Amino acid sequence: MAISTEQIAGETAALDLMRGYLAGDPEAIAAAAAAGAVCPTTAAYMRRQASGLLAEAVLADPGFSPYRRAVMGPAGPRAAGSA
C-alpha cells in the first residue's frame, strides 16, 4: 500500500494538533487544524489519526482532557524510596 502525501500531511497535522493541546498553545492548535484542512483527504487522515491518539491517551489515563495542560513529572529516577 502506497503512502500518499495527503496521508503524511494528515498524520503530521494530527501530531501537531495533539502537541498543541498538550502544550496548551491555541496558536499551534489553530495552525495544525488549518494545515490539516488543506484538502478533504488530508483532513480525513488527520481526524482518523487524532481520534486514535486521543483514544490511546484516554485508555492510558482516564482523567485525560485536551482542555487541560498535561503535566509531566521530572525526568530521571523516581524520588519515592530511592536515594
Beta strands, then each sheet from edge to edge (+ up, - down):
end
